[in-house]
Each structure stands twice: as structure tokens, then as C-alpha cells.
Amino acid sequence: MQAKATFTNYRNGTITHSIEECNITPDTGSQERDVVNLYPKLANQQIDGFGGAITESVGYTLSLMPPSAQQQILDAVFRAEGLRYTLVRTSIDSCDFALSQYEASPAPDAPFDLQHDETYVIPYIQAAQKVCPETIGVMLTPWSPPAYMKSNGERSHGGKLKPECYSVWAEYICRYIRSYQAHGLTVTRLSVQNEPNATQLWDSCLFTGEQEKTFLRDFLYPALIKAGLGDIAIYIWDHNKERLFDRVCEVVDESTARLIHGAAFHWYSGDHFDALRLVRKQYPALSLLFSEGCIEYNRFDREDQLQSARMYAHDMIGNFNAGMNTFLDWNIALGSDGGPNHAQNFCDAPILCNTKTGAFEKRLSYYYIWHFSHFIASGARHISTTTFSTEVDAAAFRNPDGTIVAVLSNNSAAERRVFLRLEGSLIEIPLHADSIVSVEIAQD
């Protein structure tokens, strides 16, 4: 058995990295404290991949950067040496991370025009595909139907899809997918509605559980089948975790179970890891997909990079331990102000760009995500663990090649000595203060 630990440390605003060979000793039974148990024979859900969003704001920001910087950013996100993302999420028509509100077809008789997507979204997904060694799977999500289809006559402030527009909206979504496919992109996932329980100052639309079920079962799914798009995986909910289980119970029944691939969720209402556990236990066939999370500048200190990065590690570890299959971060890169955002809803991103100087910064959150996405391969299986303290979050995985990866986050300013206990051996980890570590274990 061999083990190698890769550390990222953060102290006094400085990010440092180091690689250390681990000391491995026989487990004599005397080590009782500071132990993290790994149980590779207790394999759980499959990990289907990692990714992030390319919105109009992302594409616009990248367009203002020098070509060399654009390439470096895409390499840092999609190449094997970087985050190794293989998935991209983007919006059907505008979301808040857009230069303005827009619609491909703003009236019943208006032509279907993807000018915004073709300017700032599709070209950058295509550019990402050129550097990604695997086929990028695209997830499309609507924030709002066109205003004329809604009860309030506008994209913002919630409103509902008019019942008489269910069919035309389903066909609109299919046309959007077909347009992306025509540009050579591989659309693999679709969610019914982003944040269907939120009335937002930006693009939003309300769906009750019954309405989502009716639209999906009677209109969207039949339209997808008619358009030859039956292979697209459909996700419900796509909102915060605190009501995830409730929405799944409302939407999934004998009439819809075969139509639904999974449930998507966000992190903005807190941990609620047990919500995932409930879905995993009661609906084991459903895929659980984290589709959005970011550090909102109106809620958190943008300069506290350690807090922000720890939020990512804590949530990712908690979600994986509760049954998550797929992780999609929000915008892969934004301007230094956390935008542009037509609703002034500025947020952090793993990469921030100074469009005036052409320089960009990899935030600490980039490296924390990297410890997962870089080391955990698509097709890996989550394996069971136990840990000794809330000050150390831990999750472990078995890659398809048999390598075991353990990710540990030290949530304190104190250095710890941690022992990974695995099949008769103890792997000693000098867990640095304010650090995250990924441990690769190759068994003989």
C-alpha cells in the first residue's frame, strides 16, 4: 500500500501547496483517537462527474480578457491538470447572470433567435470542449418562460406559466435543445424549472409540486419524445435542500417515476444533508445532482476566502456522504466585482477576472473544489467512512482504477494528526491548520 497526500494551506492571505508521502503502519488496535475509518467494501452511489456554469455573464467576462488569459482559464477548468470538469450548466433564455433579460422568441409569432447564446455562451462551451479530453455534457435549465406565457406578463417576480401555454413552452424547450445540438453540443440533462419556489427580483417562475408534475408528465416529456430527445435526463426541483424530499414525494409517483432521472438541489438554505439521505433511502433509483451554489456578496464577506472555501468543502463532503452523484458549481469565472448581473446580484466565483488589466485570480474556493474534481474520476464510487470530530470533515471514494481517494478538510486553525484506518493499516496524515488535503491510496 502506498499513499500520497496533496495539501492546500491558507494562512495570512497566502495559498500554498505541498505533496507529502504518507507514513503507513500496521493497525495494532492501540490508535483510538483522531481516526477516520475507510470502508471500501461498503460502496455507495456512483459519482457521475463535476462541472460548472457558463452563463452569458461568464462568456462576456471571458470575451473581455486577452486570448491567452481566456485559454488559461479554460485550461484551469476543463483540462486534466485543472478541475477536470466534464459538465456545463447554462440557462434557457436569460438568468440573473446575464447582461440583460432576453428571450429567443418573445412573442407567439416571433422568430426563434439564439443571438445571445451564440455570442457569449455557445462559443465558450465549444472552446471548453476543445480542451476537455471527454465529451462535455450540457445541462439546460429555464429560469422563466417568455413573459407572454406567464400570469404576471414579465420574466421577473415569479408569476406562473399559464395553463394554455404548457404545450407551447414544452415545444420551446425542445427547440432550444435542438438549437444547441445543431451547434455540435451534447445536451445530456434538463431541469424543469430553476428555483420553482422563489419569487425573485430577476428571472423566475413558480411551480407547485402538482404543477411541475402535470407539466412534466403531460407536456414536457411527450414533447421531448416527439422531438427525438427521449435520452435527455430530466431533473425536478432544482432548488434548495430544505424542501427537496417534499418535492420529490409530490412529483414522483407511478405516473412519473420512469420519466424522471433525478432531483437537482442548491445549498442556499443550509446543510440539510438528511434531506438527501431521505431521498436516497426512499427513492434509491433517483440521481442526486447539486446544480448550483455560490458565495453571495449580499450575505458573506467576499474577502474571507477561507470561510468561502470551507463552505464548499463542508457542503460537498456532506452531500457526497448523503448520496450525491453529481456536482455542478455556479459560474466558472466572473468579473472582479462578481458580475455582470442585470439584477445586481453579485457573487463570488472560483476564478475572478480583472477585465481592465487582463489578469485573473484563482480563488481559494477553486483549489478546494480541485481537491474533489481533480482526484475523483467519473464512475468512482463513494465509500463509507466514519470520522472523529466535526472539526475534520471527510469523504472517501474508490476510482474505477481501484485507487482510493480520501478528502479531508481541517475546519480549525490548529494542526491535527489524523490516522486513516484502512484494512489493517494506519495512514498517518499531518493535517495542517486551515487546510484541505486529498490522499491518494494505491493498494498492492
Helices and strands as residue ranges (DSSP letters): E 2-11, E 14-21, E 23-26, E 35-46, E 49-53, H 56-63, H 67-78, E 87-92, H 115-116, I 117-121, H 122-131, E 137-142, G 147-149, G 163-165, H 166-182, E 186-191, H 209-215, I 216-220, H 221-226, E 233-240, G 241-243, H 244-251, G 257-259, E 262-266, H 273-282, E 287-292, H 305-322, E 326-331, E 334-335, E 351-354, E 359-362, H 364-373, E 381-386, E 392-398, E 404-410, E 416-422, E 425-431, E 435-442
